[in-house]
Amino acid sequence: MDKKLVYFLCTGNSCRSQMAHGWLNALAGDKYEVRSAGLEAHGLNPRAVQVMKEAGVDISHHTSDVIDPEILKRADYIITLCGHANDNCPVVSNPKGERWHWGFDDPAKATGTEEEIMDQFRTVRDAIKARIEQFVREGK
C-alpha cells in the first residue's frame, strides 16, 4: 500500500509545522509519508523541540526547509497551519491534492515569563496533537 503524502506548511517551518510533522510521524508514520516546510526557513525552534520531547516525540533531527514545488505536486494533503502560509502558499496544479487550513496561534510570538511562553508552546502542541488524532481517526 502506498503511503499518502502529507505536507504541513507554515511561515517559517520552525514550530507548528514541525510539531504537526512530529505528531503524525509518531501516531501514524506507518500510514503516511510526512513532510513539512515553510515559506521561509527560520530554523528549528528549540522550545518546540523541548515541548515535543516532553510529550515523548523527538523532532530534534528535523530540518527547517522551504516549500519544495515537487513535493507540493505529489502531496495528497497540503495542510497550512498559519494564516500567513494559507494566504501565501504557492498555487499548485495538483488535481489529487486536498488543501486544508488548520489555524493555530504562533507560540513563537508568546510573551511573558519563560514559563508562560513554554505554557503557550505546550497548549499549541496539545491542540495540534488533538487535530492530528482526529485526522488519523478519520482515516484520510
C-alpha positions in Angstrom: 0.0 0.0 0.0 1.3 3.4 -0.9 1.6 5.9 1.9 -0.4 9.1 1.4 1.9 12.2 1.4 1.0 14.9 3.9 2.8 18.2 3.6 2.5 20.6 6.5 3.2 24.2 5.7 3.8 27.2 7.9 5.6 30.6 7.6 9.0 29.6 8.9 8.9 25.8 9.4 10.1 26.3 12.9 7.3 25.5 15.3 3.7 24.5 14.3 4.5 22.6 11.1 7.4 20.8 12.9 5.1 19.8 15.7 2.4 18.5 13.3 5.2 16.7 11.3 6.4 15.0 14.5 2.9 14.1 15.8 1.8 12.5 12.5 5.0 10.5 12.2 4.7 9.3 15.8 1.0 8.5 15.6 0.6 7.1 12.1 4.0 7.2 10.3 3.3 3.7 9.1 0.3 5.1 7.0 1.7 8.4 5.9 4.8 10.0 4.3 5.1 13.2 6.3 6.9 16.3 5.2 6.9 19.9 6.4 8.2 23.2 5.1 7.8 26.9 5.2 7.5 30.0 3.0 10.9 30.7 4.6 13.3 28.5 6.7 13.6 30.1 10.1 15.4 27.1 11.8 14.0 24.7 14.2 12.7 26.4 17.3 14.4 25.0 20.4 11.2 25.4 22.5 9.2 23.4 20.0 11.9 20.7 20.3 11.7 20.8 24.1 7.9 20.6 24.4 7.7 17.8 21.9 10.4 15.9 23.8 8.3 16.3 27.0 5.5 14.6 25.1 7.8 11.8 24.0 8.3 12.8 20.4 11.8 13.7 19.2 11.9 16.3 16.4 15.5 17.4 17.1 16.6 15.8 13.8 14.1 17.7 11.7 15.4 20.4 9.4 13.7 23.7 8.6 13.0 23.7 4.9 11.4 26.0 2.3 8.5 24.7 0.2 9.6 22.3 -2.5 7.4 22.5 -5.6 8.0 18.9 -6.4 6.7 17.7 -3.0 3.7 20.0 -3.4 2.9 18.4 -6.7 3.0 14.9 -5.2 1.2 15.7 -1.9 -2.1 14.0 -1.2 -2.8 16.6 1.6 -1.4 20.1 1.8 -2.2 21.4 5.3 -1.3 25.0 6.3 -1.0 25.8 10.0 -1.0 29.5 10.0 -2.9 32.2 8.2 0.2 33.7 6.5 1.1 30.4 4.9 -2.5 29.8 3.9 -2.7 33.2 2.2 0.8 33.0 0.6 1.2 29.3 -0.3 2.1 28.9 -3.9 -0.8 27.9 -6.2 -0.3 24.4 -7.2 -1.8 22.5 -10.1 -2.2 19.3 -8.1 -5.5 17.7 -9.0 -5.2 14.9 -6.5 -4.0 17.0 -3.5 -6.5 18.2 -0.9 -5.7 21.6 0.6 -6.7 22.3 4.2 -6.1 25.0 6.7 -5.7 24.3 10.4 -5.1 27.6 12.1 -3.0 27.6 15.4 -1.6 30.6 17.3 2.1 31.1 16.8 3.8 30.1 20.1 7.0 31.9 19.0 5.1 35.1 19.4 4.2 34.4 23.0 5.3 36.9 25.6 5.7 36.8 29.4 8.0 34.8 31.6 9.8 31.8 30.3 7.2 29.5 32.0 4.3 31.4 30.4 5.9 31.2 27.0 6.5 27.4 27.4 2.9 27.0 28.5 1.8 28.6 25.2 4.1 26.1 23.3 2.5 23.2 25.3 -1.0 24.5 24.6 -0.3 24.7 20.8 1.5 21.3 20.9 -1.6 19.7 22.5 -4.0 21.3 20.2 -2.0 20.1 17.2 -1.9 16.6 18.6 -5.7 16.6 19.0 -6.2 17.7 15.4 -3.7 15.0 14.2 -5.5 12.3 16.2 -8.8 13.4 14.5 -7.1 13.3 11.1 -5.8 9.7 11.7 -9.2 8.6 13.1 -11.0 9.9 10.0 -8.6 7.7 8.0 -7.9 10.2 5.3 
